[in-house]
Amino acid sequence: AFAQQPKGQAQLTTPFARVEKIADGVWAVVSVTSGGDYTTVSNGGIVAGRDGVLCIEGFNTPAGGRWINQLARELTGRWPDYVVLTHLHGDHSNGLEGYLRQDGGPKIISTATTRELMAERAARVDSEPDGMGLVNANIKTVLPDALVPAREERLTIDLGGRSVTLRQRMGHTPSDLTVHVDSPRVVFTGDLVFNGLFPFYGDAIPSRWIDALDNLLDDDDETTYVPGHGSLASRADLEPYMELMLHTAEAAKRAIANGVPASEAWEQYTIPESLGEWGKFRPDVYRFAFEAWEKELRGG
């Protein structure tokens, strides 16, 4: 089943997620939604150094944010100093409120574009759920209070004996961050990578997404990848994912060249058996991919 098998050292299991220890001071949170508990939904993690603790993602609900906030303290002996938000989607950001404390809580970091998009969507009185159905009007939007400088491709945070580098990218959304731990080599990819699940293209710039993956996966075989959704992976584990992205791209481009609108083309799309099985979080998930390619290629 999707995201069921731990790849690291399983340290804690809940109905909605498991915590896998990758190394001393580095933990991955892998969400498991098969039981119908959507407390966290996205993956994320905790990284600790001698002088600081950093969490990745806000998760899907304030309860999810409170859970990892408390978990960080239990595992490291201190509250998180930083929270990194990889992108704007609700399943990664709805829970940011859960990190807030009477003393103010951690510094919440994103890109400027991510913060702007979150603010725009929160301000829409008639806002509708995003494509993943995870925007909740009853949840308070907490905006990041620290930004990765737009002019800087990367920002490095020294946690004391361990550095974490945030790298700006785009593709899954107009602005994505990936989180790189120097030792051991661990990359938290956000939703640039879905492992075992067909990716969500609702805000995608597809060609830039493939470019980002080319760069992201150009790493040694010792790197552990923590995807936005799905089990932990090595570079070799993610090769089928890249093949899937390229196959979808070719199918969409072919449909557009033949004058077939995305509204029809996605229903004709099938994934070859050679690429393995890919879960779908909703029946029409292919539609977003074909619409995104159509919009980009036709300059919409």
C-alpha positions, 0 to 999 in steps of 0.5 A, a space after each residue: 500500500 502507498 507509503 506503508 513500508 518504512 525505509 529508515 528506522 521506524 521510531 514512532 507510529 501513529 494512525 496518521 504518520 510514522 517517524 523514521 530516524 535517518 541519522 542522529 538528529 535527523 528524522 522524517 515524518 511520513 504521512 499515512 492516510 490509508 486509515 482515513 486520518 488526515 492530521 498531517 497528510 504531507 511528509 516533513 521532518 525534524 533536523 537538530 544541531 547543537 544549537 538549533 532545531 528546524 522542522 520541515 512543513 506545517 502539515 495539514 491541520 493545526 493538530 498536525 503542527 502541534 504534534 510535530 512541535 511537541 515531538 521536536 521538543 521530545 526528541 531534541 529537548 528544545 522547541 523548534 527554532 525554525 519551520 521551513 515551508 516548501 510551498 503554499 499548498 494547504 496540506 503542507 501549510 494549514 497546520 502552521 498555527 500549531 507551532 505558535 506558542 505564547 513566546 511567539 514560536 519558531 521563525 517560519 520560513 518560505 519564499 516571498 512568492 509562496 507567502 504572497 500566494 498564501 496571502 492572496 488565497 486567504 483573502 479570497 472571500 469566495 475561495 474554493 478548495 485547491 485541487 487536492 481538496 485540502 483548503 479549509 476555511 475554518 483554519 487560520 492562515 499563518 503566513 511565514 515571517 521570514 523569507 529566503 531572499 529573492 536574489 539568493 538561490 540558496 540560504 544556509 542555516 547553521 544549527 550548530 555542527 550541522 548545516 541545512 541549505 534551502 534551495 529555491 526552485 519552481 515547477 510543482 508551484 511557481 515557487 518551491 523550496 528543497 531542504 538539504 542536510 549536509 551530513 548525512 546527505 538528506 534532501 526534503 523535496 517537498 512536492 517536487 517528488 511524489 513517490 508511488 503517487 501520481 503528482 498533483 499539477 494544479 499550480 504546476 509549470 510542467 517544463 520547469 518541474 522536469 528541469 528541477 527534477 533533473 537538477 534535484 536528482 543529479 546527486 550521489 547514490 548515498 542521498 536519502 530523499 524525503 518526498 512530499 508524499 510517499 516512502 523515503 527513497 534513494 536516487 535509484 528508487 526515483 528513476 521511475 518517477 522521472 520516467 513517469 513525468 516524461 511519459 506524461 509530458 510526451 502524452 500531453 504534448 502529442 495530444 496538443 499537437 493533434 488538436 485534442 483538448 486537455 479536457 478529453 486527452 486526460 481521459 484517454 491517458 494510461 500509464 504503461 505497466 513498465 512504469 509500475 503502479 501509481 496511486 491516485 489521490 482523486 479519480 481525475 488527477 491526470 486532468 491537472 497534468 494535461 491542463 497544466 501542459 496545455 496552459 504552458 504550451 499555449 501560453 495561457 
